[in-house]
Amino acid sequence: MLGFSAPVQAAGVGPSSYTVGDVDVDVTAGSANAAREAAIVLGQRIAYDKLMAQLADPQQAASLPRLTDADISDLVSDFEVESEKASAVRYIGKLSFRFRGDSVRALLEQRGVHYAVMPTAPILILPVLQAEGQTLLWDPQNAWLSAWAADAGGNTLVPIVVPSGDELDAGMIDAPAALAGDTAKLATLAQRHGASQSLVVVAKLNADATSDTRRVDIAGYRYGLAGLVDSFTDQVSVTGTALDQLYTAAVQQAETRLQDSLRKENLVVSGAEQHLAVTVPIDSYAAWIDIRRRLAGVPILKRADIQTLTTKSAALDLVYVGDETQLMSALNERRLSLATNGDQRLLVSTAAAPAASSSTTP
């Protein structure tokens, strides 16, 4: 089997870069150019602070020393202008900054700060709206779905995918099945959109006509292949604000809750390497290539060192950060699983989609 001797290349710990968008800046200086340059410096500091809040253990993040503007610039790979307006002395813009992943993690490890290794696969968002006696998912009148589609995941490092609700989406799952947490249907839809998990996020609209107050009660249910992983509830209320602005604020609040949950779930001890010996059964060259490809996308895996290799199996030493539970979760995200056979740990591919339907009612 030609090519079996090629080394297994792991992705390394975490993504190669972190992007922080929706950074608002408003700076006045002596000239338009000076205002723009100052706005970029200010923006990258705002983005850095936001990144630390998303990645680092909150109890330890407060102890991080304040970096100079030059130090932060060294962490920035590049930036984009999402929108901008300028006058002779003022610059107003919305910016997006991309930070070097390895440099950010090295900084945190040098300071002894625990940080989260976030999933790299997207999370599928299914926004269900309950308003005026109706429960909507793919309906064009679902303003909650529209608000998610317009947001693009500005408050979370993990990419999110909001389905368009085309005929294929609608044929795979409807609002009752989403509310019931139908694991098989959720997994099938997630697979279609390249996602590893699904977040069914329910918005229930309440209005008080006498006080012109509107409130959105939010309930989020996050599902993996095996069922419910996590849930949260929250609410956002406003007075005299347009409904679309209320939904936008609710989306941002739900994203914050999702980000907090993922950070706690994926928090690892900085620099602490773990080893796990596994055997990979091999029945074809294509199967071996597929295993290698999937391992390359496991974010907490530093290396997958080949110990022995035959046409029947490969013995690997998985070098990772975090604990074994986190490793198993990260492997599951790439549709890999660990099994036990006597005193051996086996690493095997799982089915592309669940074979049977199951559901969990929130």
C-alpha positions as CSV (number, residue, x, y, z in Angstrom):
1,M,0.0,0.0,0.0
2,L,2.0,2.9,-1.4
3,G,2.1,5.9,0.9
4,F,1.5,4.2,4.2
5,S,4.8,5.4,5.6
6,A,3.8,9.1,5.3
7,P,3.7,10.7,8.8
8,V,0.4,11.8,10.3
9,Q,0.3,15.5,10.5
10,A,-1.9,16.9,13.3
11,A,-3.4,20.4,13.1
12,G,-1.7,21.6,16.3
13,V,-3.5,23.1,19.2
14,G,-6.2,25.4,18.1
15,P,-6.7,27.3,14.9
16,S,-3.9,29.1,13.0
17,S,-5.7,32.4,13.6
18,Y,-8.5,34.1,15.5
19,T,-10.7,36.7,14.0
20,V,-12.5,39.3,16.0
21,G,-15.0,41.4,14.0
22,D,-17.5,44.2,14.6
23,V,-15.0,46.4,16.3
24,D,-16.4,49.9,16.4
25,V,-14.0,52.9,16.4
26,D,-14.6,56.7,16.4
27,V,-11.4,58.8,16.6
28,T,-10.7,62.5,16.0
29,A,-7.2,63.7,15.3
30,G,-5.3,66.5,13.4
31,S,-5.9,65.0,10.0
32,A,-7.9,62.2,8.3
33,N,-4.8,60.0,8.1
34,A,-3.9,60.5,11.7
35,A,-7.4,59.7,12.8
36,R,-7.5,56.5,10.7
37,E,-4.1,55.3,12.1
38,A,-5.2,56.1,15.7
39,A,-8.4,54.2,15.1
40,I,-6.6,51.1,13.9
41,V,-4.4,51.2,17.0
42,L,-7.4,51.6,19.2
43,G,-9.4,49.0,17.3
44,Q,-6.7,46.3,17.7
45,R,-6.6,46.9,21.4
46,I,-10.4,46.6,21.7
47,A,-10.2,43.4,19.6
48,Y,-7.4,42.0,21.8
49,D,-9.4,42.6,24.9
50,K,-12.4,40.9,23.4
51,L,-10.3,37.9,22.3
52,M,-8.9,37.5,25.8
53,A,-12.4,37.6,27.2
54,Q,-13.4,34.8,24.8
55,L,-10.4,32.6,25.2
56,A,-8.9,32.9,28.6
57,D,-10.0,31.7,32.0
58,P,-11.9,34.8,33.4
59,Q,-10.3,34.4,36.8
60,Q,-6.8,34.4,35.3
61,A,-7.3,36.9,32.5
62,A,-7.6,39.8,34.9
63,S,-4.0,39.1,36.0
64,L,-2.6,39.5,32.4
65,P,-0.2,42.5,32.2
66,R,-1.3,45.3,30.0
67,L,0.4,45.0,26.6
68,T,1.8,48.0,24.7
69,D,0.3,48.9,21.3
70,A,3.4,47.5,19.6
71,D,3.0,44.2,21.5
72,I,-0.6,43.9,20.3
73,S,0.5,44.7,16.7
74,D,2.9,41.8,16.8
75,L,0.0,39.5,17.5
76,V,-2.1,40.8,14.6
77,S,-1.8,39.1,11.3
78,D,-4.0,41.5,9.3
79,F,-7.3,43.5,9.5
80,E,-10.2,44.4,7.3
81,V,-12.4,47.4,7.1
82,E,-16.1,46.4,7.4
83,S,-17.3,49.9,7.0
84,E,-15.9,53.4,7.3
85,K,-16.7,57.1,7.2
86,A,-14.1,59.9,7.4
87,S,-14.0,63.7,7.5
88,A,-11.0,66.0,7.5
89,V,-10.3,65.2,11.2
90,R,-12.5,62.3,12.1
91,Y,-12.6,58.5,11.4
92,I,-15.6,56.3,12.1
93,G,-15.3,52.6,11.2
94,K,-16.2,49.0,11.9
95,L,-13.1,46.8,11.8
96,S,-12.2,43.2,11.9
97,F,-8.8,41.9,13.2
98,R,-7.2,38.5,12.6
99,F,-4.7,37.4,15.3
100,R,-1.9,34.8,15.0
101,G,-3.2,31.8,16.9
102,D,0.2,30.4,17.8
103,S,1.4,33.7,19.1
104,V,-1.7,34.3,21.2
105,R,-1.5,30.8,22.8
106,A,2.2,31.2,23.4
107,L,1.5,34.5,25.2
108,L,-1.1,32.8,27.5
109,E,1.2,29.8,28.1
110,Q,4.1,32.1,29.1
111,R,1.8,33.8,31.6
112,G,0.4,30.5,32.9
113,V,-3.1,31.4,31.9
114,H,-5.5,28.6,31.0
115,Y,-7.3,29.0,27.7
116,A,-9.9,27.3,25.6
117,V,-9.2,25.3,22.5
118,M,-12.3,26.0,20.5
119,P,-13.9,23.6,18.0
120,T,-12.9,24.4,14.5
121,A,-16.0,23.0,12.8
122,P,-19.0,25.3,12.6
123,I,-22.1,25.1,14.8
124,L,-25.4,24.9,13.1
125,I,-28.0,27.5,14.3
126,L,-31.7,26.7,14.2
127,P,-33.7,29.8,15.3
128,V,-37.2,28.9,16.3
129,L,-39.6,31.8,17.0
130,Q,-42.7,31.5,19.2
131,A,-44.9,34.6,18.8
132,E,-48.6,35.4,18.5
133,G,-49.5,31.8,19.0
134,Q,-47.3,30.5,16.2
135,T,-44.1,28.5,16.2
136,L,-41.9,29.3,13.1
137,L,-38.7,27.9,11.8
138,W,-38.4,28.2,8.0
139,D,-41.3,30.6,7.5
140,P,-40.4,33.9,5.8
141,Q,-42.1,35.7,8.7
142,N,-39.5,34.3,11.1
143,A,-37.7,37.5,12.0
144,W,-35.6,35.6,14.6
145,L,-34.1,33.6,11.7
146,S,-33.5,36.7,9.8
147,A,-31.7,38.3,12.7
148,W,-29.4,35.3,13.0
149,A,-28.7,35.3,9.3
150,A,-27.7,39.0,9.4
151,D,-25.4,38.7,12.4
152,A,-22.7,36.2,11.1
153,G,-21.5,35.2,14.5
154,G,-19.9,38.4,15.7
155,N,-19.8,37.4,19.4
156,T,-18.2,34.0,19.1
157,L,-14.8,32.6,17.9
158,V,-16.5,29.4,16.8
159,P,-17.9,29.7,13.2
160,I,-21.7,29.5,13.0
161,V,-23.9,28.4,10.1
162,V,-27.5,29.6,9.7
163,P,-29.3,27.6,7.1
164,S,-31.2,29.4,4.3
165,G,-34.2,27.2,4.8
166,D,-34.4,25.9,1.2
167,E,-36.4,22.9,0.2
168,L,-33.7,20.4,1.3
169,D,-33.4,22.1,4.8
170,A,-37.1,22.1,5.2
171,G,-37.4,18.5,4.2
172,M,-34.8,17.4,6.8
173,I,-36.4,19.0,9.8
174,D,-39.3,21.2,10.9
175,A,-40.1,23.3,13.9
176,P,-41.6,20.5,16.1
177,A,-38.7,18.2,15.4
178,A,-36.2,20.9,16.2
179,L,-38.0,21.7,19.5
180,A,-38.1,18.0,20.3
181,G,-34.4,17.7,19.8
182,D,-34.6,15.0,17.1
183,T,-30.9,13.9,17.2
184,A,-31.0,12.1,13.9
185,K,-32.6,14.9,12.0
186,L,-30.4,17.5,13.6
187,A,-27.3,15.5,12.8
188,T,-28.3,15.0,9.2
189,L,-28.9,18.7,8.7
190,A,-25.6,19.6,10.4
191,Q,-23.8,17.2,8.1
192,R,-25.3,18.9,5.1
193,H,-23.9,22.2,6.2
194,G,-20.5,20.9,7.4
195,A,-21.3,21.5,11.1
196,S,-20.4,19.3,14.1
197,Q,-23.1,20.4,16.5
198,S,-26.5,22.1,16.4
199,L,-27.9,24.9,18.5
200,V,-31.7,25.0,18.6
201,V,-32.3,28.5,19.9
202,V,-35.8,29.4,20.8
203,A,-37.1,33.0,21.1
204,K,-40.5,33.6,22.7
205,L,-41.8,37.1,22.2
206,N,-43.7,38.8,25.0
207,A,-45.2,42.3,24.7
208,D,-46.8,44.7,27.1
209,A,-48.9,47.2,25.2
210,T,-49.5,49.4,28.2
211,S,-45.8,50.1,28.8
212,D,-44.5,49.6,25.2
213,T,-42.1,47.0,26.6
214,R,-41.1,44.0,24.6
215,R,-39.2,41.0,26.0
216,V,-37.6,38.0,24.3
217,D,-37.2,34.9,26.4
218,I,-34.3,32.8,25.0
219,A,-33.8,29.1,25.4
220,G,-30.8,27.4,23.8
221,Y,-30.3,23.7,23.4
222,R,-27.0,22.4,21.9
223,Y,-26.9,18.9,20.4
224,G,-24.1,16.6,19.3
225,L,-24.3,13.3,17.6
226,A,-25.3,11.6,20.8
227,G,-27.9,14.1,22.0
228,L,-28.2,17.1,24.2
229,V,-24.8,18.6,25.2
230,D,-25.7,21.8,27.0
231,S,-28.6,24.3,27.4
232,F,-29.1,27.8,28.7
233,T,-31.9,30.4,29.2
234,D,-31.8,34.1,29.1
235,Q,-33.9,37.1,28.3
236,V,-33.6,40.6,26.7
237,S,-36.2,43.3,27.2
238,V,-36.4,46.9,25.8
239,T,-38.9,49.8,25.8
240,G,-39.8,51.7,22.7
241,T,-37.3,49.9,20.4
242,A,-38.0,48.5,17.0
243,L,-38.6,44.7,17.0
244,D,-35.7,44.0,14.7
245,Q,-33.3,45.8,17.1
246,L,-34.7,43.7,19.9
247,Y,-34.0,40.5,18.0
248,T,-30.5,41.7,17.1
249,A,-29.8,42.3,20.8
250,A,-31.2,38.9,21.7
251,V,-28.9,37.2,19.1
252,Q,-25.9,38.9,20.6
253,Q,-26.9,37.7,24.0
254,A,-27.4,34.2,22.8
255,E,-24.0,34.2,21.1
256,T,-22.4,35.4,24.3
257,R,-24.0,32.5,26.2
258,L,-22.8,30.0,23.6
259,Q,-19.3,31.4,23.7
260,D,-19.2,31.2,27.5
261,S,-20.4,27.6,27.4
262,L,-17.8,26.6,24.8
263,R,-15.0,28.3,26.7
264,K,-15.8,26.4,29.9
265,E,-16.2,23.2,28.1
266,N,-12.9,23.4,26.2
267,L,-10.7,25.1,28.8
268,V,-7.3,23.3,29.0
269,V,-4.3,23.6,31.3
270,S,-1.7,25.6,29.3
271,G,1.2,23.5,28.0
272,A,0.2,20.3,29.7
273,E,0.8,17.5,27.2
274,Q,-1.0,14.2,27.5
275,H,-0.3,10.9,25.6
276,L,-2.7,8.2,24.5
277,A,-1.6,5.0,22.7
278,V,-4.2,3.9,20.2
279,T,-4.5,1.3,17.5
280,V,-6.1,2.2,14.2
281,P,-7.6,-0.8,12.2
282,I,-6.9,-0.4,8.5
283,D,-8.9,-2.2,5.8
284,S,-7.9,-0.1,2.8
285,Y,-5.6,2.7,1.7
286,A,-8.5,5.0,1.4
287,A,-9.5,4.3,5.1
288,W,-6.0,5.2,6.2
289,I,-6.0,8.5,4.3
290,D,-9.4,9.3,5.7
291,I,-8.2,8.8,9.3
292,R,-5.2,11.0,8.6
293,R,-7.4,13.7,7.2
294,R,-9.8,13.6,10.2
295,L,-6.9,13.7,12.7
296,A,-5.5,16.7,11.0
297,G,-8.6,18.7,12.0
298,V,-8.6,17.8,15.7
299,P,-7.8,21.2,17.4
300,I,-6.4,19.9,20.7
301,L,-4.1,17.3,19.1
302,K,-0.5,18.4,18.9
303,R,0.9,15.3,17.2
304,A,-0.1,11.8,16.1
305,D,3.2,9.9,16.1
306,I,3.3,6.6,14.2
307,Q,4.8,3.9,16.4
308,T,4.2,0.9,14.0
309,L,2.5,0.6,10.7
310,T,1.3,-2.4,8.7
311,T,-1.3,-3.1,6.0
312,K,-3.7,-4.1,8.8
313,S,-3.3,-1.5,11.5
314,A,-1.3,1.5,12.7
315,A,-0.2,2.2,16.3
316,L,-0.3,5.9,17.1
317,D,0.8,8.0,20.1
318,L,-1.7,10.8,20.3
319,V,-0.1,13.9,22.0
320,Y,-2.8,16.4,23.1
321,V,-3.7,19.0,25.6
322,G,-6.6,18.9,28.0
323,D,-8.1,15.7,29.4
324,E,-9.3,12.5,27.8
325,T,-12.9,13.5,27.9
326,Q,-12.0,16.7,25.9
327,L,-10.0,14.5,23.5
328,M,-13.0,12.2,22.9
329,S,-15.2,15.2,22.3
330,A,-12.8,16.7,19.8
331,L,-12.4,13.3,18.0
332,N,-16.2,13.0,17.9
333,E,-16.4,16.4,16.2
334,R,-14.2,14.9,13.4
335,R,-16.4,11.7,13.4
336,L,-13.8,9.6,15.1
337,S,-14.3,7.6,18.3
338,L,-12.3,5.7,20.9
339,A,-13.3,2.1,21.7
340,T,-11.8,-0.6,23.9
341,N,-10.8,-4.0,22.8
342,G,-9.2,-5.9,25.8
343,D,-6.2,-3.8,26.8
344,Q,-6.1,-1.9,23.5
345,R,-7.7,1.5,22.7
346,L,-9.0,1.6,19.2
347,L,-9.4,4.7,17.1
348,V,-12.1,4.2,14.4
349,S,-14.2,6.3,12.0
350,T,-17.9,6.7,12.9
351,A,-20.8,6.6,10.4
352,A,-21.2,9.7,8.3
353,A,-24.7,10.0,9.7
354,P,-26.7,8.3,12.5
355,A,-28.4,5.1,11.5
356,A,-31.5,5.5,13.7
357,S,-33.7,8.3,14.8
358,S,-33.7,9.4,18.4
359,S,-34.9,12.5,20.2
360,T,-34.5,14.4,23.4
361,T,-37.3,16.7,24.6
362,P,-35.9,19.9,26.2
